Amino acid sequence: MSSTHINNLDTLQRLADIIESRKPANGGDPEKSYVSRLLHKGPDAFLKKIGEEATETVMAAKDVDHGGDPAKLVYEVADLWFHSMIALAHYGLKPSDVIEELARREGLSGLEEKALRKAQHRELTGD
């Protein structure tokens, strides 16, 4: 694992730690912190932001398709990741949980993974 890769994971963990510290239950002040404000308002607030950021990400990608600045796409994906990390924190999850899921899927064909999920769903529901 390269030092850059480790530093990037460290960045995610540091950001997750900051988000965790901004939870109202941990003393986060909604008057002083954007993250605290979103968490204080509850899931509807940060889930709405995730939807907005996802839409902005799609629009930025479309712009890149037509000669737009790829840096704008990176900016919007960063916003999407950030707001998704707020949701993870709210639900007691961490970026490492997502990394583990991605690692689990590594080397697995997307089509195979989708078929496996469908088979598991059929087993659970008896369909």
MODELLER restraints for C-alpha pairs under 7 A, 6 or more apart:
rsr = mdl.restraints
at = mdl.atoms
rsr.add(forms.Gaussian(group=physical.xy_distance, feature=features.Distance(at['CA:12:A'], at['CA:95:A']), mean=6.81, stdev=0.5))
rsr.add(forms.Gaussian(group=physical.xy_distance, feature=features.Distance(at['CA:16:A'], at['CA:85:A']), mean=6.80, stdev=0.5))
rsr.add(forms.Gaussian(group=physical.xy_distance, feature=features.Distance(at['CA:16:A'], at['CA:94:A']), mean=6.90, stdev=0.5))
rsr.add(forms.Gaussian(group=physical.xy_distance, feature=features.Distance(at['CA:19:A'], at['CA:35:A']), mean=6.63, stdev=0.5))
rsr.add(forms.Gaussian(group=physical.xy_distance, feature=features.Distance(at['CA:19:A'], at['CA:86:A']), mean=6.53, stdev=0.5))
rsr.add(forms.Gaussian(group=physical.xy_distance, feature=features.Distance(at['CA:20:A'], at['CA:89:A']), mean=6.17, stdev=0.5))
rsr.add(forms.Gaussian(group=physical.xy_distance, feature=features.Distance(at['CA:21:A'], at['CA:28:A']), mean=6.41, stdev=0.5))
rsr.add(forms.Gaussian(group=physical.xy_distance, feature=features.Distance(at['CA:22:A'], at['CA:28:A']), mean=4.00, stdev=0.5))
rsr.add(forms.Gaussian(group=physical.xy_distance, feature=features.Distance(at['CA:22:A'], at['CA:35:A']), mean=6.24, stdev=0.5))
rsr.add(forms.Gaussian(group=physical.xy_distance, feature=features.Distance(at['CA:22:A'], at['CA:36:A']), mean=5.08, stdev=0.5))
rsr.add(forms.Gaussian(group=physical.xy_distance, feature=features.Distance(at['CA:23:A'], at['CA:36:A']), mean=5.56, stdev=0.5))
rsr.add(forms.Gaussian(group=physical.xy_distance, feature=features.Distance(at['CA:23:A'], at['CA:39:A']), mean=6.34, stdev=0.5))
rsr.add(forms.Gaussian(group=physical.xy_distance, feature=features.Distance(at['CA:24:A'], at['CA:36:A']), mean=6.12, stdev=0.5))
rsr.add(forms.Gaussian(group=physical.xy_distance, feature=features.Distance(at['CA:24:A'], at['CA:40:A']), mean=6.33, stdev=0.5))
rsr.add(forms.Gaussian(group=physical.xy_distance, feature=features.Distance(at['CA:28:A'], at['CA:36:A']), mean=5.37, stdev=0.5))
rsr.add(forms.Gaussian(group=physical.xy_distance, feature=features.Distance(at['CA:29:A'], at['CA:36:A']), mean=5.78, stdev=0.5))
rsr.add(forms.Gaussian(group=physical.xy_distance, feature=features.Distance(at['CA:30:A'], at['CA:36:A']), mean=4.61, stdev=0.5))
rsr.add(forms.Gaussian(group=physical.xy_distance, feature=features.Distance(at['CA:30:A'], at['CA:37:A']), mean=4.05, stdev=0.5))
rsr.add(forms.Gaussian(group=physical.xy_distance, feature=features.Distance(at['CA:30:A'], at['CA:40:A']), mean=6.58, stdev=0.5))
rsr.add(forms.Gaussian(group=physical.xy_distance, feature=features.Distance(at['CA:31:A'], at['CA:37:A']), mean=6.96, stdev=0.5))
rsr.add(forms.Gaussian(group=physical.xy_distance, feature=features.Distance(at['CA:38:A'], at['CA:45:A']), mean=5.77, stdev=0.5))
rsr.add(forms.Gaussian(group=physical.xy_distance, feature=features.Distance(at['CA:38:A'], at['CA:46:A']), mean=5.68, stdev=0.5))
rsr.add(forms.Gaussian(group=physical.xy_distance, feature=features.Distance(at['CA:46:A'], at['CA:83:A']), mean=6.67, stdev=0.5))
rsr.add(forms.Gaussian(group=physical.xy_distance, feature=features.Distance(at['CA:46:A'], at['CA:87:A']), mean=6.77, stdev=0.5))
rsr.add(forms.Gaussian(group=physical.xy_distance, feature=features.Distance(at['CA:49:A'], at['CA:83:A']), mean=6.75, stdev=0.5))
rsr.add(forms.Gaussian(group=physical.xy_distance, feature=features.Distance(at['CA:50:A'], at['CA:80:A']), mean=6.03, stdev=0.5))
rsr.add(forms.Gaussian(group=physical.xy_distance, feature=features.Distance(at['CA:50:A'], at['CA:83:A']), mean=5.72, stdev=0.5))
rsr.add(forms.Gaussian(group=physical.xy_distance, feature=features.Distance(at['CA:50:A'], at['CA:84:A']), mean=6.35, stdev=0.5))
rsr.add(forms.Gaussian(group=physical.xy_distance, feature=features.Distance(at['CA:53:A'], at['CA:76:A']), mean=6.62, stdev=0.5))
rsr.add(forms.Gaussian(group=physical.xy_distance, feature=features.Distance(at['CA:53:A'], at['CA:79:A']), mean=6.32, stdev=0.5))
rsr.add(forms.Gaussian(group=physical.xy_distance, feature=features.Distance(at['CA:53:A'], at['CA:80:A']), mean=5.08, stdev=0.5))
rsr.add(forms.Gaussian(group=physical.xy_distance, feature=features.Distance(at['CA:54:A'], at['CA:80:A']), mean=6.08, stdev=0.5))
rsr.add(forms.Gaussian(group=physical.xy_distance, feature=features.Distance(at['CA:56:A'], at['CA:76:A']), mean=6.33, stdev=0.5))
rsr.add(forms.Gaussian(group=physical.xy_distance, feature=features.Distance(at['CA:57:A'], at['CA:73:A']), mean=6.16, stdev=0.5))
rsr.add(forms.Gaussian(group=physical.xy_distance, feature=features.Distance(at['CA:57:A'], at['CA:76:A']), mean=5.06, stdev=0.5))
rsr.add(forms.Gaussian(group=physical.xy_distance, feature=features.Distance(at['CA:57:A'], at['CA:77:A']), mean=5.86, stdev=0.5))
rsr.add(forms.Gaussian(group=physical.xy_distance, feature=features.Distance(at['CA:60:A'], at['CA:72:A']), mean=6.19, stdev=0.5))
rsr.add(forms.Gaussian(group=physical.xy_distance, feature=features.Distance(at['CA:60:A'], at['CA:73:A']), mean=4.99, stdev=0.5))
rsr.add(forms.Gaussian(group=physical.xy_distance, feature=features.Distance(at['CA:61:A'], at['CA:73:A']), mean=5.80, stdev=0.5))
rsr.add(forms.Gaussian(group=physical.xy_distance, feature=features.Distance(at['CA:64:A'], at['CA:70:A']), mean=5.70, stdev=0.5))
rsr.add(forms.Gaussian(group=physical.xy_distance, feature=features.Distance(at['CA:85:A'], at['CA:95:A']), mean=6.92, stdev=0.5))
rsr.add(forms.Gaussian(group=physical.xy_distance, feature=features.Distance(at['CA:88:A'], at['CA:94:A']), mean=5.87, stdev=0.5))
